[in-house]
Amino acid sequence: HMIISFIPGTVLDILVKPGQRVRKGDGLMLLDSMKMQNQLKSTVDGKVKTILVRKGDRVSKGMVLIEVE
């Protein structure tokens, strides 16, 4: 499963680490867009496989941010 950015913005914080177990609804990342903080949440239960961005990265809409297996 891939967690995809629903808006363009800047990564403020990453709340998980690779290998960490997550449940549906858990916060994964904070994204700043137009001076508003948006929390991206897991859409599935699983384990964080890969984090494809770093704090401070600018992301576009539709970009894959985190892979959960």
C-alpha positions as CSV (number, residue, x, y, z in Angstrom):
1,H,0.0,0.0,0.0
2,M,1.3,3.5,-0.8
3,I,0.5,6.6,1.1
4,I,0.2,9.4,-1.4
5,S,0.2,13.2,-1.0
6,F,-3.3,14.6,-1.5
7,I,-2.0,18.2,-1.7
8,P,1.2,19.8,-2.6
9,G,3.3,21.1,0.4
10,T,6.3,20.7,2.6
11,V,7.1,17.8,4.9
12,L,7.1,19.2,8.5
13,D,7.7,16.0,10.4
14,I,7.7,12.3,9.9
15,L,6.0,10.5,12.8
16,V,7.0,6.9,12.0
17,K,10.2,4.9,11.2
18,P,10.8,2.0,8.8
19,G,9.8,-1.3,10.4
20,Q,7.2,0.4,12.7
21,R,3.8,-1.2,12.9
22,V,0.9,1.1,12.2
23,R,-2.9,0.7,12.3
24,K,-5.5,2.3,10.1
25,G,-5.9,5.9,11.2
26,D,-2.5,6.3,12.8
27,G,-0.7,9.6,12.0
28,L,2.3,9.1,9.7
29,M,3.4,12.6,8.7
30,L,2.7,16.3,9.0
31,L,2.5,18.2,5.8
32,D,2.4,22.0,5.6
33,S,0.3,23.4,2.7
34,M,-0.6,27.1,2.5
35,K,0.3,27.7,6.2
36,M,-2.0,24.9,7.3
37,Q,-0.7,21.7,9.0
38,N,-2.2,18.5,7.6
39,Q,-1.7,15.1,9.2
40,L,-1.5,12.2,6.8
41,K,-2.9,9.0,8.3
42,S,-2.5,5.4,7.5
43,T,-5.2,3.9,5.4
44,V,-4.3,0.3,6.3
45,D,-3.0,-1.8,9.2
46,G,0.6,-2.9,8.5
47,K,4.3,-2.2,8.8
48,V,6.1,0.8,7.4
49,K,8.3,-0.5,4.6
50,T,9.9,2.6,3.1
51,I,9.8,6.3,3.7
52,L,10.5,8.1,0.4
53,V,10.8,11.7,1.7
54,R,12.6,13.6,4.4
55,K,11.7,16.4,6.7
56,G,11.8,19.7,4.7
57,D,11.2,18.1,1.3
58,R,8.6,19.8,-1.0
59,V,6.1,17.3,-2.4
60,S,3.6,17.5,-5.2
61,K,0.0,16.2,-5.3
62,G,-0.1,12.5,-6.1
63,M,3.5,11.8,-5.0
64,V,4.2,8.6,-3.1
65,L,5.5,9.4,0.4
66,I,5.4,6.1,2.4
67,E,5.0,2.4,1.5
68,V,3.2,0.2,4.1
69,E,3.2,-3.6,3.8
